[in-house]
């Protein structure tokens, strides 16, 4: 039986994942405002992925007979100094998400809640991917610098990104 403490923390993380989706929607809107439609697409897909993550928590809480509680979220940052600033903000946000997932894992391990440990393992692996993806994009944008052609090439590449939910989704 999953403890009330753990259910509360799972609910907080679910709501944080919904907040993350809003953060990425704001980032997409910023990219659209500077005519980088590929980056806009990248962040729209990222927002969709975060909603998927939130729904994984939603479904898990229900599966373990917990009570899902939806809360309000803060307004996301809507203005950025540059594309690099935006990507650095995204990476910092993912660091917060990673820290939160690790703290959830700590609670699950303390409580020897093996089903939740198994569930959270997927998120631990996902956060490694997320962090690496943003680190790579930041490096690429730094390499490109003020080269408009390079930025447009990367923008076109990011326009191809799509979201396909994993088939093995716990």
Residue frames as a rotation matrix with the C-alpha (Angstrom) as fourth column:
UNK 1
0.580 0.815 0.000 0.00
0.815 -0.580 0.000 0.00
0.000 0.000 -1.000 0.00
UNK 2
-0.298 -0.673 0.677 1.43
0.642 -0.666 -0.379 3.33
0.706 0.321 0.631 -1.05
UNK 3
-0.399 0.074 -0.914 1.64
0.861 -0.313 -0.401 5.74
-0.316 -0.947 0.061 1.87
UNK 4
0.720 0.691 -0.065 -0.24
0.658 -0.709 -0.254 9.02
-0.221 0.140 -0.965 1.99
UNK 5
0.314 -0.707 -0.634 3.11
-0.106 -0.690 0.716 10.83
-0.943 -0.157 -0.292 2.10
UNK 6
-0.686 -0.610 0.396 4.23
0.271 0.290 0.918 9.18
-0.675 0.737 -0.033 -1.13
UNK 7
0.020 0.779 0.627 0.85
0.995 0.045 -0.088 9.75
-0.097 0.626 -0.774 -2.82
UNK 8
0.768 0.251 -0.589 1.11
0.307 -0.952 -0.006 13.44
-0.563 -0.176 -0.808 -1.92
UNK 9
-0.118 -0.910 -0.397 4.59
-0.230 -0.364 0.903 13.63
-0.966 0.197 -0.166 -3.41
UNK 10
-0.618 -0.014 0.786 3.47
0.669 0.515 0.535 11.80
-0.413 0.857 -0.309 -6.56
UNK 11
0.496 0.855 0.152 0.63
0.848 -0.439 -0.297 14.31
-0.187 0.277 -0.943 -6.89
UNK 12
0.532 -0.373 -0.760 3.09
-0.073 -0.914 0.398 17.18
-0.844 -0.157 -0.514 -6.51
UNK 13
-0.583 -0.805 0.114 5.26
0.012 0.132 0.991 15.72
-0.813 0.579 -0.067 -9.24
UNK 14
-0.201 0.602 0.773 2.28
0.951 0.308 0.007 15.17
-0.234 0.737 -0.634 -11.53
UNK 15
0.798 0.546 -0.257 1.35
0.501 -0.837 -0.222 18.83
-0.336 0.049 -0.941 -11.14
UNK 16
0.157 -0.833 -0.530 4.97
-0.222 -0.552 0.804 19.86
-0.962 -0.008 -0.271 -11.68
UNK 17
-0.626 -0.324 0.709 4.97
0.537 0.480 0.693 17.93
-0.565 0.815 -0.127 -14.96
UNK 18
0.375 0.806 0.458 1.88
0.925 -0.298 -0.234 19.88
-0.052 0.512 -0.857 -16.06
UNK 19
0.736 -0.209 -0.644 3.71
0.017 -0.945 0.326 23.07
-0.676 -0.251 -0.692 -15.05
UNK 20
-0.354 -0.926 0.134 6.67
0.094 0.107 0.990 21.93
-0.931 0.363 0.049 -17.14
UNK 21
-0.185 0.379 0.907 4.38
0.964 0.249 0.093 21.62
-0.191 0.891 -0.412 -20.14
UNK 22
0.849 0.522 -0.079 3.34
0.508 -0.849 -0.145 25.25
-0.143 0.084 -0.986 -19.63
UNK 23
0.274 -0.844 -0.461 6.99
-0.102 -0.502 0.859 26.31
-0.956 -0.188 -0.224 -19.34
UNK 24
-0.606 -0.573 0.552 7.72
0.419 0.360 0.834 24.68
-0.676 0.736 0.022 -22.68
UNK 25
0.280 0.753 0.595 4.62
0.958 -0.186 -0.217 26.21
-0.053 0.631 -0.774 -24.29
UNK 26
0.839 -0.035 -0.542 5.90
0.084 -0.978 0.193 29.63
-0.537 -0.208 -0.818 -23.22
UNK 27
-0.198 -0.978 -0.059 9.28
-0.084 -0.043 0.996 28.78
-0.977 0.202 -0.074 -24.72
UNK 28
-0.339 0.180 0.924 7.59
0.877 0.416 0.241 27.69
-0.341 0.891 -0.298 -27.96
UNK 29
0.728 0.683 0.068 5.71
0.671 -0.689 -0.274 30.99
-0.140 0.245 -0.959 -28.08
UNK 30
0.460 -0.657 -0.597 8.97
-0.194 -0.731 0.655 32.91
-0.867 -0.185 -0.463 -27.61
UNK 31
-0.538 -0.695 0.477 10.58
0.279 0.387 0.879 30.96
-0.795 0.606 -0.014 -30.47
UNK 32
0.090 0.661 0.745 7.58
0.987 0.038 -0.154 31.69
-0.130 0.750 -0.649 -32.69
UNK 33
0.847 0.291 -0.446 7.95
0.311 -0.950 -0.030 35.40
-0.432 -0.114 -0.895 -31.87
UNK 34
0.124 -0.869 -0.479 11.52
-0.518 -0.469 0.715 35.38
-0.846 0.159 -0.508 -33.22
UNK 35
0.600 0.297 -0.743 10.55
-0.798 0.154 -0.583 33.35
-0.058 0.942 0.329 -36.31
UNK 36
-0.674 -0.731 -0.112 12.34
-0.730 0.681 -0.053 30.15
0.115 0.046 -0.992 -35.31
UNK 37
0.285 0.951 -0.118 9.53
-0.934 0.303 0.187 27.78
0.214 0.057 0.975 -36.17
UNK 38
0.126 -0.320 -0.939 11.69
-0.075 0.941 -0.331 24.67
0.989 0.112 0.094 -35.84
UNK 39
-0.902 -0.431 -0.017 12.59
0.023 -0.010 -1.000 25.62
0.431 -0.902 0.019 -32.28
UNK 40
-0.360 0.868 0.342 8.92
-0.933 -0.340 -0.119 26.41
0.013 -0.362 0.932 -31.71
UNK 41
0.438 0.508 -0.741 8.07
-0.565 0.797 0.212 22.89
0.699 0.326 0.637 -32.88
UNK 42
-0.422 -0.702 -0.574 10.79
0.100 0.593 -0.799 21.43
0.901 -0.395 -0.180 -30.66
UNK 43
-0.964 0.022 0.266 9.25
-0.260 -0.290 -0.921 23.08
0.057 -0.957 0.285 -27.58
UNK 44
0.004 0.998 -0.060 5.67
-0.986 0.014 0.167 22.22
0.167 0.058 0.984 -28.60
UNK 45
0.282 0.000 -0.960 6.74
-0.171 0.984 -0.050 18.58
0.944 0.178 0.277 -28.76
UNK 46
-0.764 -0.618 -0.184 8.52
0.112 0.154 -0.982 19.00
0.635 -0.771 -0.048 -25.43
UNK 47
-0.593 0.640 0.489 5.30
-0.805 -0.453 -0.383 20.34
-0.024 -0.621 0.784 -23.90
UNK 48
0.393 0.751 -0.531 3.39
-0.759 0.590 0.273 17.35
0.519 0.296 0.802 -25.25
UNK 49
-0.126 -0.552 -0.824 5.99
0.121 0.816 -0.565 15.03
0.985 -0.171 -0.036 -23.75
UNK 50
-0.934 -0.218 0.283 5.64
-0.219 -0.278 -0.935 16.71
0.282 -0.936 0.212 -20.35
UNK 51
-0.071 0.974 0.216 1.86
-0.996 -0.081 0.036 16.28
0.052 -0.213 0.976 -20.45
UNK 52
0.374 0.115 -0.920 2.47
-0.308 0.951 -0.006 12.61
0.875 0.286 0.392 -21.21
UNK 53
-0.653 -0.680 -0.333 4.74
0.148 0.317 -0.937 12.42
0.743 -0.661 -0.106 -18.15
UNK 54
-0.710 0.456 0.536 2.06
-0.704 -0.480 -0.523 14.08
0.019 -0.749 0.662 -16.02
UNK 55
0.321 0.908 -0.269 -0.52
-0.896 0.383 0.226 11.58
0.308 0.168 0.936 -17.21
UNK 56
-0.105 -0.437 -0.893 1.81
0.016 0.898 -0.441 8.69
0.994 -0.061 -0.087 -16.32
UNK 57
-0.969 -0.224 0.099 1.76
-0.072 -0.122 -0.990 10.00
0.234 -0.967 0.102 -12.75
UNK 58
-0.317 0.937 0.149 -2.01
-0.948 -0.314 -0.042 10.52
0.007 -0.155 0.988 -12.94
UNK 59
0.375 0.473 -0.798 -2.57
-0.567 0.797 0.206 6.93
0.733 0.376 0.567 -14.08
UNK 60
-0.450 -0.623 -0.640 -0.12
0.161 0.648 -0.745 5.47
0.878 -0.438 -0.191 -11.56
UNK 61
-0.882 0.171 0.439 -1.72
-0.470 -0.401 -0.786 7.30
0.041 -0.900 0.434 -8.63
UNK 62
0.113 0.992 -0.064 -5.10
-0.990 0.118 0.072 5.90
0.079 0.055 0.995 -9.68
UNK 63
0.187 -0.095 -0.978 -3.66
-0.327 0.933 -0.153 2.39
0.926 0.348 0.144 -10.16
UNK 64
-0.672 -0.510 -0.537 -2.42
0.333 0.439 -0.834 2.33
0.661 -0.740 -0.125 -6.56
UNK 65
0.175 0.914 -0.367 -5.76
0.851 0.047 0.523 3.59
0.495 -0.404 -0.769 -5.22
UNK 66
-0.687 -0.405 -0.603 -4.46
0.636 -0.737 -0.230 7.06
-0.352 -0.541 0.764 -4.50
UNK 67
0.524 0.840 -0.141 -6.42
0.695 -0.517 -0.500 10.25
-0.493 0.164 -0.854 -4.98
UNK 68
-0.368 -0.586 0.721 -5.29
0.891 -0.444 0.094 12.49
0.265 0.678 0.686 -7.83
UNK 69
0.464 0.432 -0.774 -5.34
0.628 -0.776 -0.057 16.16
-0.625 -0.460 -0.631 -6.84
UNK 70
0.078 -0.358 0.930 -4.89
0.890 -0.396 -0.227 18.83
0.449 0.846 0.288 -9.52
UNK 71
0.198 -0.072 -0.977 -3.43
0.684 -0.704 0.191 22.14
-0.702 -0.707 -0.090 -8.40
UNK 72
0.995 0.085 -0.042 -2.83
0.041 -0.781 -0.623 25.55
-0.086 0.618 -0.781 -9.97
UNK 73
0.249 -0.965 0.080 0.59
0.955 0.259 0.145 26.40
-0.160 0.041 0.986 -11.31
UNK 74
0.035 -0.383 -0.923 2.78
0.245 -0.892 0.380 29.46
-0.969 -0.239 0.063 -11.46
UNK 75
0.934 0.200 -0.297 3.03
-0.194 -0.416 -0.889 31.62
-0.301 0.887 -0.350 -14.55
UNK 76
0.466 -0.806 0.365 5.97
0.832 0.540 0.131 30.48
-0.302 0.242 0.922 -16.69
UNK 77
-0.219 -0.645 -0.732 8.79
0.075 -0.759 0.646 32.75
-0.973 0.087 0.215 -17.77
UNK 78
0.665 0.591 0.458 7.79
0.522 0.071 -0.850 34.29
-0.534 0.804 -0.261 -21.11
UNK 79
0.921 -0.381 -0.083 10.74
-0.355 -0.730 -0.584 36.53
0.162 0.568 -0.807 -21.96
UNK 80
0.602 -0.787 0.137 14.31
0.650 0.582 0.489 35.52
-0.464 -0.205 0.862 -22.70
UNK 81
0.282 -0.603 -0.747 17.46
-0.306 -0.794 0.525 37.48
-0.909 0.081 -0.408 -23.58
UNK 82
-0.283 -0.464 -0.839 18.39
-0.958 0.099 0.268 35.10
-0.041 0.880 -0.473 -26.38
UNK 83
0.552 0.406 -0.728 17.96
-0.527 0.847 0.073 31.59
0.646 0.344 0.682 -27.71
UNK 84
-0.367 -0.773 -0.518 20.91
0.080 0.529 -0.845 30.51
0.927 -0.352 -0.132 -25.58
UNK 85
-0.791 0.157 0.591 19.24
-0.601 -0.378 -0.704 32.02
0.113 -0.912 0.393 -22.49
UNK 86
0.274 0.959 -0.077 16.06
-0.948 0.282 0.147 30.12
0.163 0.033 0.986 -23.32
UNK 87
0.413 -0.166 -0.895 17.93
-0.158 0.955 -0.250 26.82
0.897 0.245 0.368 -23.66
UNK 88
-0.734 -0.679 -0.004 19.88
-0.057 0.067 -0.996 27.45
0.676 -0.731 -0.088 -20.44
UNK 89
-0.429 0.680 0.594 16.53
-0.903 -0.308 -0.300 28.08
-0.021 -0.665 0.746 -18.69
UNK 90
0.562 0.637 -0.528 15.19
-0.681 0.718 0.142 24.81
0.470 0.279 0.837 -20.06
UNK 91
-0.079 -0.687 -0.723 18.27
0.093 0.717 -0.691 22.94
0.993 -0.122 0.008 -18.82
UNK 92
-0.860 -0.217 0.462 17.95
-0.390 -0.305 -0.869 24.52
0.330 -0.927 0.178 -15.37
UNK 93
0.075 0.964 0.257 14.30
-0.996 0.061 0.065 23.48
0.047 -0.261 0.964 -15.28
UNK 94
0.547 0.098 -0.832 15.24
-0.307 0.947 -0.090 19.90
0.779 0.305 0.548 -16.18
UNK 95
-0.603 -0.779 -0.169 17.78
-0.033 0.237 -0.971 19.90
0.797 -0.580 -0.169 -13.34
UNK 96
-0.566 0.506 0.651 14.94
-0.822 -0.292 -0.488 20.78
-0.057 -0.812 0.581 -10.96
UNK 97
0.514 0.777 -0.363 12.79
-0.805 0.583 0.107 17.98
0.295 0.238 0.925 -12.43
UNK 98
0.081 -0.582 -0.809 15.67
-0.070 0.807 -0.587 15.52
0.994 0.104 0.025 -12.02
UNK 99
-0.846 -0.408 0.343 16.17
-0.317 -0.133 -0.939 16.55
0.429 -0.903 -0.017 -8.40
UNK 100
-0.149 0.893 0.424 12.45
-0.982 -0.084 -0.170 16.10
-0.116 -0.441 0.890 -7.74
UNK 101
0.585 0.324 -0.744 12.40
-0.518 0.855 -0.035 12.62
0.624 0.405 0.668 -9.33
UNK 102
-0.354 -0.802 -0.481 15.45
0.008 0.511 -0.859 11.60
0.935 -0.308 -0.174 -7.26
UNK 103
-0.783 0.117 0.611 13.75
-0.616 -0.289 -0.733 12.81
0.090 -0.950 0.298 -4.06
UNK 104
0.358 0.931 -0.065 10.65
-0.929 0.363 0.072 10.79
0.090 0.034 0.995 -4.98
UNK 105
0.342 -0.324 -0.882 12.87
-0.174 0.901 -0.398 7.75
0.923 0.290 0.252 -5.52
UNK 106
-0.747 -0.638 0.186 14.47
-0.257 0.019 -0.966 8.33
0.613 -0.770 -0.178 -2.10
UNK 107
-0.319 0.717 0.620 11.04
-0.931 -0.114 -0.346 8.31
-0.178 -0.688 0.704 -0.42
UNK 108
0.622 0.575 -0.531 9.97
-0.695 0.718 -0.036 5.18
0.361 0.391 0.847 -2.32
UNK 109
-0.040 -0.726 -0.686 13.19
-0.053 0.687 -0.725 3.41
0.998 0.008 -0.066 -1.31
UNK 110
-0.790 -0.207 0.577 12.86
-0.542 -0.205 -0.815 4.48
0.287 -0.957 0.050 2.33
UNK 111
-0.035 0.899 0.436 9.34
-0.924 0.137 -0.357 3.06
-0.381 -0.415 0.826 2.36
UNK 112
-0.815 -0.352 0.460 10.39
-0.157 0.898 0.410 -0.06
-0.558 0.262 -0.787 0.41
UNK 113
0.328 0.936 -0.125 7.60
-0.247 -0.042 -0.968 0.70
-0.912 0.348 0.217 -2.05
UNK 114
-0.481 -0.717 0.505 8.92
0.195 0.474 0.859 -1.51
-0.855 0.512 -0.089 -4.85
UNK 115
0.186 0.626 0.757 6.12
0.940 0.111 -0.323 -0.85
-0.286 0.772 -0.568 -7.32
UNK 116
0.950 0.147 -0.275 6.76
0.108 -0.982 -0.152 2.87
-0.292 0.115 -0.949 -7.09
UNK 117
0.055 -0.993 -0.103 10.52
-0.262 -0.114 0.958 2.32
-0.963 -0.026 -0.266 -7.37
UNK 118
-0.392 -0.141 0.909 9.91
0.696 0.601 0.393 0.40
-0.602 0.787 -0.137 -10.58
UNK 119
0.622 0.710 0.330 7.57
0.771 -0.483 -0.415 3.13
-0.135 0.513 -0.848 -11.86
UNK 120
0.841 -0.289 -0.458 10.07
-0.163 -0.942 0.294 5.90
-0.516 -0.173 -0.839 -11.07
UNK 121
-0.073 -0.907 0.414 12.97
0.365 0.362 0.858 4.09
-0.928 0.214 0.305 -12.76
UNK 122
0.206 0.227 0.952 11.48
0.978 -0.030 -0.204 5.09
-0.018 0.973 -0.228 -16.12
UNK 123
0.964 0.216 0.157 11.60
0.216 -0.976 0.015 8.76
0.156 0.020 -0.987 -15.05
UNK 124
0.464 -0.878 -0.119 15.20
-0.060 -0.166 0.984 8.48
-0.884 -0.450 -0.129 -13.83
UNK 125
-0.256 -0.545 0.798 16.20
0.747 0.412 0.521 7.18
-0.613 0.730 0.301 -17.27
UNK 126
0.478 0.544 0.689 14.07
0.856 -0.465 -0.226 9.81
0.197 0.698 -0.688 -19.00
UNK 127
0.940 -0.120 -0.321 15.75
0.026 -0.908 0.418 12.63
-0.341 -0.401 -0.850 -17.08
UNK 128
-0.054 -0.987 0.149 19.18
0.282 0.128 0.951 11.50
-0.958 0.094 0.271 -18.24
UNK 129
-0.193 0.078 0.978 17.91
0.977 0.105 0.184 11.78
-0.089 0.991 -0.096 -21.84
UNK 130
0.784 0.594 0.181 16.30
0.604 -0.797 0.001 15.18
0.145 0.109 -0.983 -21.20
UNK 131
0.660 -0.594 -0.461 19.42
-0.011 -0.621 0.784 16.68
-0.752 -0.512 -0.416 -19.63
UNK 132
-0.323 -0.836 0.443 21.67
0.472 0.263 0.842 15.39
-0.820 0.481 0.309 -22.40
UNK 133
0.136 0.467 0.874 19.33
0.989 -0.112 -0.094 16.68
0.054 0.877 -0.477 -25.10
UNK 134
0.963 0.268 -0.017 19.41
0.268 -0.958 0.100 20.23
0.010 -0.101 -0.995 -23.71
UNK 135
0.341 -0.917 -0.208 23.17
0.012 -0.217 0.976 20.14
-0.940 -0.335 -0.063 -23.09
UNK 136
-0.316 -0.431 0.845 23.69
0.797 0.361 0.483 19.12
-0.514 0.827 0.229 -26.73
UNK 137
0.482 0.587 0.651 21.40
0.840 -0.521 -0.152 21.87
0.250 0.620 -0.744 -28.04
UNK 138
0.897 -0.207 -0.390 23.18
0.035 -0.848 0.529 24.49
-0.440 -0.489 -0.754 -25.93
UNK 139
-0.078 -0.986 0.150 26.56
0.234 0.128 0.964 23.35
-0.969 0.110 0.221 -27.29
UNK 140
-0.174 0.058 0.983 25.24
0.972 0.170 0.162 23.47
-0.158 0.984 -0.086 -30.85
UNK 141
0.814 0.522 0.255 23.80
0.551 -0.832 -0.057 26.98
0.182 0.187 -0.965 -30.44
UNK 142
0.639 -0.666 -0.385 27.09
-0.085 -0.559 0.825 28.16
-0.765 -0.494 -0.414 -28.89
UNK 143
-0.282 -0.758 0.588 29.05
0.566 0.363 0.740 26.63
-0.775 0.541 0.327 -31.80
UNK 144
0.179 0.457 0.871 26.79
0.975 -0.203 -0.093 28.33
0.135 0.866 -0.482 -34.31
UNK 145
-0.616 -0.410 -0.673 27.16
0.586 -0.809 -0.044 31.69
-0.526 -0.421 0.739 -32.58
UNK 146
-0.108 0.547 -0.830 25.99
-0.281 -0.817 -0.503 34.46
-0.954 0.179 0.242 -34.86
UNK 147
-0.960 -0.250 -0.125 26.07
-0.199 0.296 0.934 32.30
-0.197 0.922 -0.334 -38.00
UNK 148
-0.191 0.972 -0.139 22.55
-0.840 -0.235 -0.488 32.71
-0.507 0.024 0.861 -39.37
UNK 149
-0.019 0.155 -0.988 22.95
-0.807 0.581 0.107 29.83
0.591 0.799 0.115 -41.83
UNK 150
-0.827 -0.356 -0.436 23.89
-0.044 0.813 -0.581 27.42
0.561 -0.461 -0.688 -39.04
UNK 151
-0.793 0.587 0.162 20.96
-0.305 -0.151 -0.940 28.57
-0.528 -0.795 0.299 -36.92
UNK 152
0.031 0.836 -0.548 18.54
-0.983 -0.074 -0.168 28.10
-0.181 0.543 0.820 -39.82
UNK 153
-0.313 -0.208 -0.927 19.91
-0.494 0.869 -0.028 24.59
0.811 0.449 -0.375 -40.46
UNK 154
-0.988 -0.043 -0.150 19.42
0.108 0.509 -0.854 23.64
0.113 -0.860 -0.498 -36.81
UNK 155
-0.505 0.860 -0.067 15.96
-0.641 -0.426 -0.639 25.24
-0.578 -0.280 0.766 -36.87
UNK 156
0.037 0.496 -0.868 15.01
-0.934 0.327 0.148 23.09
0.357 0.804 0.475 -39.87
UNK 157
-0.668 -0.347 -0.658 16.32
-0.121 0.923 -0.364 19.99
0.734 -0.164 -0.659 -38.13
UNK 158
-0.957 0.290 0.020 14.23
0.000 0.072 -0.997 20.72
-0.291 -0.954 -0.069 -35.03
UNK 159
-0.312 0.880 -0.359 11.14
-0.933 -0.355 -0.057 21.24
-0.177 0.317 0.932 -37.19
UNK 160
-0.239 0.155 -0.959 11.25
-0.530 0.806 0.263 17.49
0.813 0.571 -0.110 -37.88
UNK 161
-0.977 -0.187 0.106 10.88
-0.185 0.478 -0.859 16.48
0.110 -0.858 -0.502 -34.22
UNK 162
-0.002 0.990 -0.143 7.71
-0.485 0.124 0.866 14.57
0.875 0.071 0.479 -33.35
UNK 163
-0.512 -0.082 0.855 6.42
-0.840 0.258 -0.478 12.92
-0.181 -0.963 -0.201 -30.20
UNK 164
0.051 0.490 -0.870 5.60
-0.399 0.809 0.432 9.25
0.915 0.325 0.237 -30.22
UNK 165
0.445 0.135 0.885 4.60
-0.895 0.079 0.438 7.89
-0.011 -0.988 0.156 -26.81
UNK 166
-0.674 -0.737 -0.044 6.78
-0.734 0.675 -0.072 4.95
0.083 -0.016 -0.996 -25.77
UNK 167
0.046 0.707 -0.705 5.07
-0.449 0.646 0.618 1.60
0.892 0.288 0.348 -26.18
UNK 168
-0.039 -0.121 -0.992 6.49
0.764 0.636 -0.108 0.35
0.644 -0.762 0.067 -22.87
UNK 169
-0.325 -0.019 0.946 5.05
-0.200 -0.976 -0.088 3.10
0.924 -0.218 0.313 -20.70
UNK 170
-0.997 -0.070 0.019 4.60
-0.037 0.267 -0.963 1.28
0.062 -0.961 -0.268 -17.37
